Amino acid sequence: MPTAKHSILISLIAMLLPATCVAAQFQISIPLRDGHLGIGELRQTFEDELHLPASVVSGLPDVNLSVDLRGIDGWMLVRALNSAMGDGFHFAVQSDELIATIDSQKLPASWNDACDALARFTTVAAPEAAARQNRRLGLHLPQIIDEQRPMVVLIHGLDGDGCSCDDLARLIGASGYQTAMFVYPAERPLAENGELLAKYMSALRDQFPNLRIDLVTESMGGLIARQYVEGPDYAGGVDHFILIAPPNEGSDWVSGAWLLKLIVNAAQWKNDAQWSPAWMITEGINQEVNDLRPQSDFLTRLNSLHRRANVRYTIIAGDRPASYRYEANLLGIAGAVLDGQLSGVWGVSQIRQAIDGERNDLLNRTGRSDGPVELDSAGLTGVKDFVVLPVDHIALFKSVDGNPPAAWPVIRDRLFN
């Protein structure tokens, strides 16, 4: 989407959030110049009408941007803006002005509402990109389902996608299980994704009522699965419920969610020809962060639920932050350099011994966390099958340094017993 279109919506949201404190319904007329809507005129008109504070106006986009509202592009923009703002806002184009009808009681009133507005706008303004993304979401099932064989449903974690569970899926499939994968917009509110999972699982149970289902979840995916298994929408049929590194009591690592979002999308931009910048909005805008904070409203509600009877729970956690592995790898590189041309220099052997000792210490050091998830957070009242492995968060469910996911032997043992 062009920058100007984004800027207009961002301007509207920033200016209209304070409007919830003014008259319930009112109209604003924004002048057009030869059919063009300028952000400068938009800002000035709303500033005059709403008496916006300087802090709001100063943070808005470049006043020199404008958008031509004539023709199909202009019509699409107006349609997208009206869709984004819901019942609280409506644009109507006339020959020389744009009429905005506003109901302040129905405008976005929170960060989450504003993110939803941006997502609706992007879906309408970039329909092909949104459609490509939507095709990747949902419960991806085998082409042929054998109701006599158990099925493992894998659920990825924060900023994951359909590829995140591939390592475990291959191992589970090679062991004779049918595998399915639930892919969801990972930056949307967790309760919303729990409802989405419930919808797909209920449909699966309706079609295959005798199918035995095992759930294997990664990190945040365990919280979404818990809402389904332990909540009122549970459709039955789950035998094993294996949670890998679940942040049941939240995680302080959510403070870095914006950086993680940029890293993940940069990787997708580089490796995925179908990726679109629009996905950074339609996937959610770090809306899961509030839910993942310790003692959040979502976690308080979730942790008030009881474990589901007749479902066998297993929690697999790690006690070694990834930083230990990264530091050990760096020391290994330094040791390899010393083994080269410097190997005959006096004192190098002593330095190498010190490096090897520190590296071995890092490789064997444990703590109370796998990095993102503390052991105390991974635990869950009533779950006695709690396995702690000496690895970090990623190595629990992904292949690292040529090794299979560390959780795999435990998963295999539980599935076959």
C-alpha positions in Angstrom: 0.0 0.0 0.0 1.3 3.5 -0.8 2.7 5.4 2.2 0.2 8.2 1.8 -2.7 5.8 2.3 -1.1 4.4 5.5 -0.4 7.9 6.7 -4.0 9.0 6.2 -5.4 6.1 8.3 -2.7 6.6 11.0 -3.6 10.3 11.1 -7.2 9.5 11.5 -6.7 7.0 14.3 -4.3 9.3 16.1 -6.7 12.3 15.8 -9.9 10.4 16.5 -8.9 8.6 19.7 -9.2 11.9 21.6 -12.6 12.4 20.0 -14.2 9.9 22.3 -14.4 12.7 24.8 -16.4 15.1 22.5 -19.9 15.3 21.3 -21.4 11.9 20.4 -22.2 12.7 16.7 -20.8 15.4 14.4 -19.7 16.1 10.9 -16.4 17.6 9.6 -15.8 18.9 6.1 -12.3 18.5 4.6 -11.5 20.6 1.5 -10.2 18.8 -1.6 -7.8 20.4 -4.1 -8.5 19.2 -7.6 -9.8 15.9 -6.2 -6.8 15.4 -3.9 -7.0 14.9 -0.1 -4.0 16.4 1.6 -2.9 15.2 5.0 -2.1 18.8 5.8 -5.8 19.8 5.3 -6.9 16.7 7.1 -4.8 17.5 10.1 -5.7 21.2 10.2 -9.4 20.5 10.0 -9.4 17.9 12.7 -7.1 20.0 14.9 -9.5 23.0 14.6 -12.7 20.9 15.2 -11.4 18.7 18.0 -9.0 21.1 19.6 -6.2 18.5 19.6 -3.3 18.8 22.0 0.1 19.6 20.5 1.5 16.2 21.5 -1.0 14.5 19.1 -0.5 16.8 16.1 3.3 16.8 16.3 3.4 13.0 16.0 1.4 12.8 12.8 2.8 12.1 9.3 4.3 14.5 6.7 1.8 17.3 5.9 2.9 17.3 2.2 1.4 13.9 1.4 -1.8 13.7 -0.6 -4.0 11.1 -2.2 -6.1 11.5 -5.4 -9.7 10.5 -4.5 -10.9 10.4 -8.1 -11.4 7.1 -9.9 -11.1 3.5 -8.6 -8.1 4.1 -6.4 -9.8 6.9 -4.5 -13.0 4.8 -4.2 -11.0 1.9 -2.8 -9.3 4.2 -0.3 -12.5 5.6 1.0 -14.0 2.1 1.2 -11.0 0.9 3.1 -11.1 3.8 5.5 -14.8 3.4 6.2 -14.3 -0.3 6.8 -11.4 0.3 9.1 -13.3 2.7 11.4 -16.5 0.7 11.6 -19.8 2.3 12.7 -18.0 5.2 14.3 -16.8 6.9 11.1 -17.9 7.4 7.5 -16.4 9.3 4.6 -18.4 10.6 1.7 -16.8 12.3 -1.3 -18.3 15.3 -2.9 -17.0 17.5 -5.8 -14.8 19.8 -3.7 -14.9 18.4 -0.2 -14.8 15.2 1.9 -17.5 14.9 4.5 -16.7 12.9 7.6 -19.6 11.7 9.8 -18.3 10.7 13.2 -20.0 8.9 16.1 -17.4 9.3 18.9 -19.0 6.6 21.1 -18.2 4.0 18.4 -14.7 5.0 17.5 -11.6 2.9 18.4 -11.0 3.6 22.1 -7.9 1.5 22.8 -4.6 0.2 21.3 -6.2 -3.1 20.5 -9.2 -1.4 18.8 -6.8 0.8 16.8 -4.8 -2.3 15.7 -8.0 -3.9 14.5 -8.9 -0.8 12.5 -5.5 -0.9 10.8 -6.0 -4.6 10.0 -9.4 -4.0 8.5 -8.1 -1.1 6.4 -5.2 -3.3 5.2 -7.4 -6.2 4.3 -9.6 -4.0 2.1 -6.8 -1.9 0.7 -4.6 -4.9 -0.1 -7.0 -7.8 -0.7 -4.7 -10.0 -2.6 -2.0 -9.9 0.0 -4.6 -10.6 2.8 -6.0 -13.5 0.8 -2.5 -15.1 0.4 -2.0 -14.8 4.1 -5.4 -16.2 5.0 -4.7 -19.3 2.9 -1.9 -20.1 5.2 -4.0 -19.9 8.4 -6.2 -22.5 9.9 -6.0 -26.2 10.7 -3.9 -27.9 7.9 -4.9 -31.6 7.8 -3.6 -34.6 5.8 -5.2 -35.1 2.4 -6.6 -38.4 3.6 -7.6 -39.0 7.2 -7.6 -42.5 8.7 -10.0 -42.4 11.7 -8.3 -45.5 13.1 -4.9 -43.9 13.5 -4.2 -41.2 16.1 -3.5 -37.7 14.8 -1.0 -35.2 16.4 -2.0 -31.6 16.0 1.0 -29.3 16.3 0.6 -25.7 17.3 3.4 -23.2 16.9 4.4 -20.3 19.2 5.1 -16.6 19.1 5.8 -15.3 15.6 5.7 -18.8 14.2 4.0 -20.1 11.1 3.4 -23.3 9.2 7.1 -24.1 9.0 7.8 -23.6 12.7 6.8 -27.2 13.6 8.3 -28.9 10.6 11.2 -30.6 12.6 8.8 -32.2 15.0 6.2 -33.0 12.3 8.7 -35.0 10.3 9.8 -37.1 13.4 6.2 -37.7 14.5 5.1 -38.6 10.9 8.0 -41.0 10.5 6.8 -42.7 13.7 3.5 -43.6 12.1 1.3 -40.8 13.3 -0.9 -38.6 11.2 0.1 -35.0 11.7 -1.9 -31.7 11.3 -0.8 -28.2 12.0 -2.8 -25.2 13.4 -1.5 -21.9 12.0 -2.8 -18.7 13.4 -2.0 -15.0 13.3 0.4 -15.1 16.2 0.3 -11.4 17.1 -3.5 -11.2 17.6 -5.0 -11.5 21.1 -4.6 -15.0 22.5 -8.3 -15.4 23.4 -9.2 -14.7 19.7 -6.8 -17.4 18.5 -8.1 -19.8 21.2 -11.6 -19.3 19.7 -10.2 -19.9 16.2 -8.7 -23.2 17.3 -11.9 -24.3 19.0 -13.8 -23.7 15.7 -11.5 -25.9 13.7 -11.2 -28.6 16.3 -15.0 -28.8 16.7 -15.4 -29.1 12.9 -12.7 -31.9 12.9 -14.6 -33.8 15.7 -17.9 -33.4 13.9 -16.5 -35.1 10.8 -14.3 -37.7 12.6 -15.9 -38.3 16.0 -13.8 -41.4 16.7 -10.4 -39.9 15.9 -7.9 -39.9 18.7 -6.1 -36.6 18.9 -2.9 -35.7 20.6 -1.8 -32.0 21.0 1.8 -31.0 20.8 2.3 -27.3 21.4 5.3 -24.9 21.3 5.6 -22.1 23.7 2.7 -19.6 23.4 0.8 -22.2 21.4 0.3 -24.0 24.7 -1.7 -21.1 26.1 -4.0 -21.1 23.0 -4.5 -24.9 23.3 -5.2 -24.6 27.0 -8.0 -22.2 26.4 -9.5 -24.8 24.0 -8.9 -27.9 26.1 -9.9 -26.4 29.4 -12.5 -24.0 28.3 -16.2 -24.4 27.5 -15.7 -25.0 23.8 -13.8 -28.2 24.2 -15.1 -30.8 21.7 -13.4 -33.9 23.3 -11.2 -36.5 21.8 -7.8 -35.3 23.1 -5.7 -38.0 24.7 -2.2 -36.5 25.2 -1.6 -32.8 25.7 2.1 -32.1 25.5 3.2 -28.5 26.2 6.7 -27.5 25.3 8.0 -24.5 27.2 4.6 -23.0 27.9 4.7 -19.5 29.5 1.8 -20.3 31.8 2.6 -17.5 34.1 3.8 -15.2 31.4 7.2 -14.0 30.2 9.2 -10.8 30.7 10.7 -11.3 27.2 7.6 -9.7 25.6 9.4 -6.4 26.0 11.4 -7.4 22.9 8.4 -8.3 20.8 8.8 -5.4 18.4 12.4 -6.4 17.6 11.3 -10.0 17.1 8.5 -8.9 14.8 11.0 -7.0 12.6 13.5 -9.9 12.5 10.8 -12.5 11.6 9.3 -10.3 8.8 12.8 -9.4 7.5 13.5 -13.2 7.1 10.2 -13.7 5.4 10.8 -10.8 3.0 14.1 -12.4 2.1 13.0 -16.0 1.8 9.3 -16.0 0.9 8.3 -14.7 -2.5 4.6 -14.4 -1.4 5.4 -12.2 1.6 3.8 -8.7 1.7 4.4 -5.8 4.0 0.7 -5.8 4.6 1.1 -9.0 6.6 2.9 -7.1 9.3 -0.5 -5.4 10.0 -3.0 -8.2 9.3 -1.1 -10.7 11.4 -1.6 -8.4 14.4 0.5 -5.7 15.8 2.0 -7.2 18.9 -1.4 -7.5 20.4 -0.4 -10.7 22.1 2.1 -8.8 24.3 -0.5 -7.7 26.8 -1.7 -11.3 27.2 1.8 -12.6 27.7 2.7 -10.3 30.5 2.8 -11.9 33.9 -0.5 -11.5 35.7 -2.3 -10.3 32.6 -6.1 -10.5 32.5 -5.8 -13.2 30.0 -3.5 -15.4 32.1 -5.5 -14.7 35.2 -8.6 -16.0 33.5 -6.8 -18.9 31.9 -5.1 -20.0 35.1 -8.4 -20.0 36.9 -9.5 -23.0 34.7 -9.2 -26.6 35.8 -7.2 -29.3 34.0 -9.4 -31.3 31.7 -10.3 -34.7 33.1 -9.2 -37.8 31.0 -6.6 -35.7 29.2 -2.9 -36.7 29.9 -0.8 -33.6 30.4 3.0 -33.4 29.9 5.1 -30.3 30.3 8.6 -30.2 28.8 10.8 -27.2 29.9 14.4 -26.1 29.5 16.8 -24.7 32.0 19.6 -23.3 29.8 19.2 -19.9 28.2 20.2 -19.7 24.5 22.9 -17.2 25.4 25.0 -20.0 26.9 25.0 -21.8 23.6 25.8 -18.7 21.6 28.7 -17.8 23.9 30.0 -21.4 23.7 29.9 -21.3 19.9 31.8 -18.0 19.9 34.4 -19.5 22.2 34.7 -22.5 19.9 35.4 -20.2 17.0 38.1 -18.4 19.0 39.7 -21.7 20.0 39.7 -22.8 16.3 41.6 -19.6 15.4 44.2 -20.3 18.1 44.7 -23.8 16.8 45.8 -22.3 13.5 48.9 -20.2 12.8 49.1 -19.1 16.5 49.3 -22.6 17.9 53.1 -22.4 18.3 53.2 -19.1 20.0 54.2 -19.0 23.7 51.2 -18.9 26.0 48.6 -19.8 23.4 48.1 -23.3 24.8 47.3 -21.9 28.2 44.8 -19.4 26.7 43.3 -22.3 24.7 42.9 -24.4 27.9 41.1 -21.4 29.6 38.8 -21.0 26.6 38.0 -24.7 26.5 37.2 -24.7 30.3 34.9 -21.7 30.0 33.2 -23.3 26.9 32.6 -26.6 28.7 31.2 -24.7 31.7 28.8 -22.9 29.4 27.7 -26.1 27.7 27.0 -27.7 31.1 25.6 -24.7 33.0 22.0 -24.7 33.9 19.6 -22.3 35.6 16.0 -21.6 36.2 15.0 -20.5 32.6 15.3 -21.5 29.0 15.6 -17.9 28.1 12.1 -16.6 27.4 10.3 -18.9 29.9 11.2 -19.4 33.5 10.7 -22.9 35.0 8.3 -21.5 37.5 6.2 -20.1 34.6 6.2 -23.4 32.7 4.7 -25.3 35.6 1.0 -25.8 35.9 -1.1 -26.8 39.0 -2.1 -30.4 38.8 0.4 -31.5 36.1 2.9 -33.9 37.7 4.5 -35.0 34.4 7.0 -32.1 34.3 10.2 -32.8 32.5 13.2 -30.4 32.6 15.9 -30.8 29.9 19.3 -29.0 29.8 18.6 -27.0 26.6 17.4 -23.6 25.6 13.9 -22.6 24.4 14.5 -23.0 20.6 16.5 -26.3 21.0 13.5 -27.9 22.7 11.4 -28.0 19.6 13.8 -27.1 16.7 16.8 -28.9 15.3 19.9 -27.0 16.4 23.5 -27.7 15.4 22.4 -30.9 13.5 20.7 -32.3 16.6 17.0 -33.3 16.6 14.6 -31.3 18.9 15.5 -32.1 22.5 11.9 -32.6 23.4 11.5 -35.4 20.8 12.5 -38.4 23.0 10.0 -37.4 25.7 7.3 -36.7 23.1 7.9 -40.1 21.5 7.8 -41.9 24.8 4.5 -40.2 25.8 2.8 -40.8 22.5 3.5 -44.5 22.5 2.4 -45.1 26.2 
